[in-house]
Structures are given as structure tokens and as C-alpha cells.
Amino acid sequence: MKKWYNEAYSFKITVVDGQASHCRNGHEIGDEYTCEYNCPSEFCSKSMSKLFPLLEAVRSGGDLSNLLAGASKHCGDFICPDGVVNFRLKAIKKR
């Protein structure tokens, strides 16, 4: 694969709450994933469908505090679509 676009942000996703015994993907507290435009390896595809619009909002200059309760501009928590795992999303500006 040949990437032609230098992304302005990287993203860190951390599992902050939930039960692995109830998560079909097996996420556990403390699990961390990083990505830029791609889907992180071994990350839940169902949760990615909820995460992708948040990533796009940040990339286009948006503010997570307008989208997620209790969030700051580049950091906020969201729950998986099944309601069993809480994730923290942190956007890191690269340039």
C-alpha cells in the first residue's frame, strides 16, 4: 500500500470501562489502539462505525465537546454500540 496523504491527526483509543466477558470482541480495560485514517488492528468493527464520524469531525476542524457530553476539544469518551465497553478517544495533532 502506498499512502499519498499525510494525515494531520493520529488517534489513540483506550478502553476505560467495561467487561470483557460481555464484549464479543474481548476488549478489556487498558487496551489501547492507535490509528490515523485506517481502522486499528483488532478493533471492533461495530464500534468503528460509531467512531468514524467522530474522527471525521476532528479532521475537519470540529470540536468533540460539541458531540460528546463531558468532552474537551480533542478528547472524549464514547460507549460501544452494544453498550458494554466505554472508550476514550484522544486526537493528537501531528503538524
N, C-alpha and C positions, 0 to 999 in steps of 0.2 A: 504494500500500500504506500502510495506517495501522497503525503499531506501537502497541500499548496497554500493553506491559510494558517497564519499564526494567530491562535486564539488569544484574546485579551484577558480571559479569566481561566483559572483552574478551580475545581470544586472539590471540597472534602465533605464526605457524607459519613456521619458517625451514628451508630446505634446507641441511643441514650436510655431507652427503656423498652421493655417487652419481655416475652417469654419464648425461648427457642422451642419449647415443647408445643407451642401453639402456632409457630411460624412454619409454613410449608417449605420455605427456603432455608430455614435453620439459622437465621440471624440471631446473634447473641449480643448482649450489652458489651460495648467496647469495640465491636467490629468496625473497621474503617475502610472506606473506599475512596478513591480519587478518580477524577475524570476531567476532561476538557469538553469536547463535543460528544465523545463516544459514551456508550453505556459501560460502567465499570464491570470488570470481570467478576462473575459470580454474584452480581447484584440482582435483586428480584425484578423481573421484567414488569410485573404488575405495579410495583412501587415506582419503577422508572416512568411509567405512563403518567403518574401524578407529579413526579419530579421534573420532567422535561419542560413543562410550561414555566416552572419557577426558574430554571436555568436560562430559558429564553428571555424571561423578564429582566434578569440581571444583565445578560449580554446586551440588551437593547437600552440599558441605562435606567431600568426600573429599580424600585426600592422594595425589598422583601417586607418591610414594615407595613406596606400598603396591602400585602397579600396574606400575611400570616400574623395572627394575634401574638403579641409579645416579641415580635422580631425586631431586629435592627436593620439597617440598610442592606448589609451583606451577610446576615446570619439569622437563621430562624429554624424552628422545629416544625416538622410535619409528621402526620401519622400515616401508616401504610393503608392502602385501600381496604384491607381486611380488618383494620382496627386493632392489631395486636403488637405492632412494633412502632416505636417513635424514633424518628431520625432527626439529626441536626445537620442542616446544610450550611456550609460556610463557603462563600465566594472569595477567592483570592485574586486580586488584580495583579496581572503579570507585567504590565508595562505602564 
